[in-house]
Amino acid sequence: MDLAYETKYHELEEQHWWFQSRRDVVFSLIQDLHLSKEAAILEVGCSGGPLQQRLRNEGYSNLTGIDLSESAIALAQQRQIPNVQLMDGARLDFTDASFDVVVASDVLEHIEDEQQALREWLRVLRPGGQLLVFVPAFNLLWSEHDVVNHHFRRYSGEELRTALTRAGLKVKRLSYWNSTLFLPAAAVRLLQRFRATPKNLPSGDLQTLPGSMNGALLALLRFENRLLRHVNLPVGISTFALAQKSA
């Protein structure tokens, strides 16, 4: 992503409603796997480490985080998060069958060679290991936010399923996330396409919001996250899949 945008990203990732609610649902999905607290978990794209912190606080002891951003890893190290390192998510420096779970939240869309990344994630999973992957949904929602984040693509659910299956993974669960805000977001994106093209550089969606608004949006998404414990959602701003390596 653009360097100026990355700075804002790191400033907001701990308290912003989007990051908090997505971190909540990722954490919930990991808990639902009923792993041993010693299970080996790799987070690809760990950023400044807030998910690593939460997992460690809940007793998970065998955690590894990687990120391609030097500033992200430096921030994680400043937060005294152990076992984080600079590494390309599509070219992992780990031996085969090293991890029980690989988590990649909003990473795959940043990698040009999608299959290279998925094959690497499959390679480092142990037999029966699981991959949890979140990606932005629907080309309909493509915007300046994708440009500034250096995205190569957005995914429908079936496109994500096809990519995972092609890489040799078995999809166990597929759903959308952030259905609550899908219609407003789609309306905004369509309106943006009809406006005059701005001459300034593209900007992303991250904005600092008043505490009350941030809290209201967080509560809204946390309610949806509770629903996701029981049902898959048919539409959303993101899509996610839980996939498994053959045992």
CORMO-V222721 format. One record per residue. N is the residue number from 0. PHI is phi in degrees with one decimal (none if undefined). NEAR is the number of other ideal C-beta (glycine too) atoms within 10 Angstrom. D_LAST is the distance of its C-alpha to the last C-alpha in whole Angstrom. Layout:
n=N phi=PHI near=NEAR d_last=D_LAST
n=N phi=PHI near=NEAR d_last=D_LAST
//
This chain:
n=0 phi=none near=16 d_last=36
n=1 phi=-60.2 near=16 d_last=40
n=2 phi=-63.6 near=8 d_last=41
n=3 phi=-63.4 near=12 d_last=44
n=4 phi=-69.4 near=17 d_last=41
n=5 phi=-61.7 near=16 d_last=38
n=6 phi=-60.4 near=12 d_last=41
n=7 phi=-63.8 near=17 d_last=42
n=8 phi=-55.6 near=21 d_last=38
n=9 phi=-68.8 near=16 d_last=38
n=10 phi=-67.9 near=13 d_last=41
n=11 phi=-102.0 near=18 d_last=39
n=12 phi=-65.4 near=21 d_last=36
n=13 phi=-83.0 near=14 d_last=36
n=14 phi=-114.1 near=14 d_last=39
n=15 phi=-66.1 near=20 d_last=38
n=16 phi=-56.8 near=19 d_last=37
n=17 phi=-62.9 near=19 d_last=35
n=18 phi=-68.3 near=20 d_last=33
n=19 phi=-63.6 near=19 d_last=33
n=20 phi=-69.9 near=22 d_last=32
n=21 phi=-69.4 near=22 d_last=29
n=22 phi=-61.2 near=17 d_last=28
n=23 phi=-59.6 near=16 d_last=29
n=24 phi=-71.0 near=23 d_last=26
n=25 phi=-62.3 near=22 d_last=24
n=26 phi=-60.9 near=16 d_last=24
n=27 phi=-62.0 near=14 d_last=24
n=28 phi=-66.6 near=22 d_last=21
n=29 phi=-66.9 near=23 d_last=19
n=30 phi=-59.0 near=13 d_last=21
n=31 phi=-67.8 near=12 d_last=19
n=32 phi=-78.4 near=13 d_last=16
n=33 phi=53.3 near=7 d_last=17
n=34 phi=-80.5 near=16 d_last=16
n=35 phi=-64.6 near=10 d_last=18
n=36 phi=-66.5 near=10 d_last=21
n=37 phi=-95.2 near=11 d_last=20
n=38 phi=-58.3 near=19 d_last=16
n=39 phi=-82.4 near=22 d_last=16
n=40 phi=-118.7 near=23 d_last=17
n=41 phi=-107.9 near=26 d_last=19
n=42 phi=-106.2 near=26 d_last=21
n=43 phi=-87.7 near=27 d_last=22
n=44 phi=80.3 near=21 d_last=26
n=45 phi=-77.0 near=28 d_last=27
n=46 phi=54.3 near=25 d_last=31
n=47 phi=-81.0 near=26 d_last=33
n=48 phi=93.5 near=27 d_last=30
n=49 phi=-64.1 near=19 d_last=31
n=50 phi=-69.1 near=25 d_last=27
n=51 phi=-57.8 near=24 d_last=27
n=52 phi=-61.5 near=18 d_last=30
n=53 phi=-65.7 near=15 d_last=29
n=54 phi=-62.3 near=23 d_last=26
n=55 phi=-64.8 near=15 d_last=27
n=56 phi=-63.5 near=8 d_last=30
n=57 phi=-90.1 near=11 d_last=28
n=58 phi=102.9 near=8 d_last=26
n=59 phi=-72.8 near=20 d_last=23
n=60 phi=-111.1 near=12 d_last=24
n=61 phi=-114.6 near=16 d_last=21
n=62 phi=-110.8 near=22 d_last=22
n=63 phi=-133.8 near=21 d_last=23
n=64 phi=-125.5 near=27 d_last=25
n=65 phi=-131.2 near=22 d_last=25
n=66 phi=-155.3 near=25 d_last=28
n=67 phi=-83.3 near=16 d_last=30
n=68 phi=-93.8 near=19 d_last=33
n=69 phi=-64.0 near=9 d_last=35
n=70 phi=-67.7 near=15 d_last=37
n=71 phi=-64.6 near=23 d_last=34
n=72 phi=-66.3 near=22 d_last=33
n=73 phi=-60.8 near=15 d_last=37
n=74 phi=-65.9 near=19 d_last=37
n=75 phi=-60.8 near=25 d_last=34
n=76 phi=-69.2 near=14 d_last=35
n=77 phi=-61.7 near=10 d_last=38
n=78 phi=-80.7 near=14 d_last=37
n=79 phi=61.9 near=8 d_last=35
n=80 phi=-88.4 near=20 d_last=32
n=81 phi=-77.8 near=12 d_last=30
n=82 phi=59.5 near=14 d_last=27
n=83 phi=-118.1 near=24 d_last=28
n=84 phi=-153.1 near=13 d_last=29
n=85 phi=-76.4 near=12 d_last=30
n=86 phi=-164.1 near=18 d_last=27
n=87 phi=-77.6 near=15 d_last=26
n=88 phi=-65.0 near=22 d_last=23
n=89 phi=-97.3 near=21 d_last=23
n=90 phi=-142.0 near=10 d_last=23
n=91 phi=-84.0 near=19 d_last=21
n=92 phi=-98.1 near=9 d_last=23
n=93 phi=-126.7 near=15 d_last=20
n=94 phi=-72.3 near=8 d_last=18
n=95 phi=-57.9 near=9 d_last=14
n=96 phi=54.6 near=14 d_last=11
n=97 phi=-95.2 near=16 d_last=14
n=98 phi=-131.5 near=22 d_last=13
n=99 phi=-83.6 near=19 d_last=12
n=100 phi=-141.1 near=21 d_last=13
n=101 phi=-117.8 near=27 d_last=16
n=102 phi=-115.2 near=27 d_last=19
n=103 phi=-138.2 near=23 d_last=21
n=104 phi=-102.0 near=22 d_last=24
n=105 phi=55.1 near=18 d_last=27
n=106 phi=-122.0 near=23 d_last=25
n=107 phi=-57.9 near=26 d_last=24
n=108 phi=-68.6 near=17 d_last=27
n=109 phi=-84.6 near=19 d_last=29
n=110 phi=-104.0 near=22 d_last=27
n=111 phi=-63.1 near=10 d_last=29
n=112 phi=-93.0 near=12 d_last=26
n=113 phi=-55.1 near=21 d_last=23
n=114 phi=-69.5 near=13 d_last=21
n=115 phi=-58.6 near=15 d_last=21
n=116 phi=-64.1 near=24 d_last=20
n=117 phi=-64.2 near=25 d_last=17
n=118 phi=-65.4 near=15 d_last=16
n=119 phi=-65.9 near=21 d_last=17
n=120 phi=-65.3 near=28 d_last=15
n=121 phi=-64.5 near=19 d_last=12
n=122 phi=-59.9 near=15 d_last=13
n=123 phi=-83.8 near=22 d_last=13
n=124 phi=-78.0 near=25 d_last=10
n=125 phi=-73.7 near=16 d_last=8
n=126 phi=-52.9 near=9 d_last=4
n=127 phi=82.8 near=10 d_last=4
n=128 phi=-68.3 near=24 d_last=8
n=129 phi=-126.5 near=24 d_last=10
n=130 phi=-113.0 near=26 d_last=14
n=131 phi=-113.0 near=20 d_last=17
n=132 phi=-130.6 near=25 d_last=19
n=133 phi=-112.7 near=24 d_last=23
n=134 phi=-143.4 near=25 d_last=26
n=135 phi=-68.4 near=23 d_last=29
n=136 phi=-103.3 near=25 d_last=30
n=137 phi=65.9 near=21 d_last=32
n=138 phi=-61.3 near=12 d_last=34
n=139 phi=-53.6 near=14 d_last=37
n=140 phi=-92.7 near=19 d_last=37
n=141 phi=-59.0 near=15 d_last=37
n=142 phi=-155.8 near=21 d_last=40
n=143 phi=-58.2 near=15 d_last=41
n=144 phi=-58.6 near=18 d_last=39
n=145 phi=-68.7 near=19 d_last=36
n=146 phi=-65.6 near=15 d_last=39
n=147 phi=-67.7 near=19 d_last=39
n=148 phi=-88.9 near=21 d_last=36
n=149 phi=58.0 near=12 d_last=35
n=150 phi=-78.5 near=19 d_last=33
n=151 phi=-96.4 near=12 d_last=32
n=152 phi=-166.4 near=17 d_last=31
n=153 phi=-118.4 near=21 d_last=30
n=154 phi=-128.1 near=24 d_last=27
n=155 phi=-80.2 near=16 d_last=28
n=156 phi=-58.2 near=22 d_last=25
n=157 phi=-69.1 near=10 d_last=24
n=158 phi=-66.2 near=17 d_last=24
n=159 phi=-67.1 near=23 d_last=22
n=160 phi=-58.6 near=17 d_last=19
n=161 phi=-61.6 near=13 d_last=20
n=162 phi=-63.0 near=22 d_last=20
n=163 phi=-68.3 near=24 d_last=16
n=164 phi=-65.4 near=13 d_last=15
n=165 phi=-60.9 near=12 d_last=17
n=166 phi=-77.6 near=19 d_last=15
n=167 phi=103.9 near=14 d_last=12
n=168 phi=-100.2 near=25 d_last=11
n=169 phi=-100.1 near=13 d_last=11
n=170 phi=-78.8 near=17 d_last=14
n=171 phi=-95.5 near=11 d_last=14
n=172 phi=-149.3 near=15 d_last=17
n=173 phi=-141.8 near=16 d_last=20
n=174 phi=-153.8 near=20 d_last=24
n=175 phi=-95.3 near=20 d_last=27
n=176 phi=-137.4 near=24 d_last=28
n=177 phi=63.1 near=23 d_last=32
n=178 phi=-69.9 near=19 d_last=33
n=179 phi=-55.1 near=18 d_last=36
n=180 phi=-103.6 near=16 d_last=38
n=181 phi=-63.2 near=21 d_last=37
n=182 phi=-63.6 near=10 d_last=40
n=183 phi=-59.1 near=10 d_last=42
n=184 phi=-64.6 near=19 d_last=40
n=185 phi=-64.2 near=15 d_last=40
n=186 phi=-63.3 near=10 d_last=44
n=187 phi=-63.4 near=13 d_last=44
n=188 phi=-62.6 near=16 d_last=43
n=189 phi=-65.6 near=11 d_last=45
n=190 phi=-64.5 near=9 d_last=48
n=191 phi=-62.1 near=13 d_last=47
n=192 phi=-72.6 near=10 d_last=47
n=193 phi=-95.3 near=6 d_last=50
n=194 phi=-83.3 near=7 d_last=52
n=195 phi=-63.6 near=5 d_last=53
n=196 phi=-68.1 near=6 d_last=51
n=197 phi=-71.6 near=10 d_last=52
n=198 phi=-87.3 near=5 d_last=53
n=199 phi=-76.9 near=5 d_last=51
n=200 phi=-66.9 near=11 d_last=48
n=201 phi=-63.2 near=14 d_last=45
n=202 phi=-124.9 near=17 d_last=44
n=203 phi=-93.6 near=18 d_last=41
n=204 phi=-89.9 near=13 d_last=41
n=205 phi=-66.0 near=18 d_last=41
n=206 phi=-138.3 near=11 d_last=44
n=207 phi=-76.0 near=11 d_last=45
n=208 phi=-109.5 near=16 d_last=46
n=209 phi=-56.0 near=8 d_last=48
n=210 phi=-55.1 near=9 d_last=47
n=211 phi=-67.1 near=8 d_last=47
n=212 phi=-69.0 near=11 d_last=46
n=213 phi=-58.6 near=18 d_last=43
n=214 phi=-65.3 near=13 d_last=42
n=215 phi=-65.9 near=13 d_last=43
n=216 phi=-66.6 near=18 d_last=40
n=217 phi=-63.6 near=19 d_last=38
n=218 phi=-62.5 near=11 d_last=39
n=219 phi=-60.9 near=15 d_last=38
n=220 phi=-72.3 near=21 d_last=35
n=221 phi=-67.2 near=15 d_last=34
n=222 phi=-62.9 near=11 d_last=35
n=223 phi=-62.0 near=17 d_last=32
n=224 phi=-59.6 near=19 d_last=30
n=225 phi=-66.3 near=11 d_last=30
n=226 phi=-62.4 near=12 d_last=30
n=227 phi=-65.7 near=20 d_last=27
n=228 phi=-66.7 near=11 d_last=25
n=229 phi=-121.7 near=6 d_last=26
n=230 phi=-138.9 near=8 d_last=26
n=231 phi=-92.8 near=13 d_last=25
n=232 phi=-102.6 near=18 d_last=28
n=233 phi=-83.2 near=10 d_last=30
n=234 phi=-158.4 near=16 d_last=31
n=235 phi=177.6 near=23 d_last=31
n=236 phi=-81.3 near=20 d_last=32
n=237 phi=-123.6 near=23 d_last=29
n=238 phi=-130.0 near=26 d_last=25
n=239 phi=-138.6 near=28 d_last=22
n=240 phi=-141.4 near=21 d_last=18
n=241 phi=-111.4 near=21 d_last=15
n=242 phi=-128.8 near=27 d_last=12
n=243 phi=-129.4 near=17 d_last=9
n=244 phi=-82.7 near=21 d_last=6
n=245 phi=-56.6 near=11 d_last=4
n=246 phi=-82.7 near=8 d_last=0
//
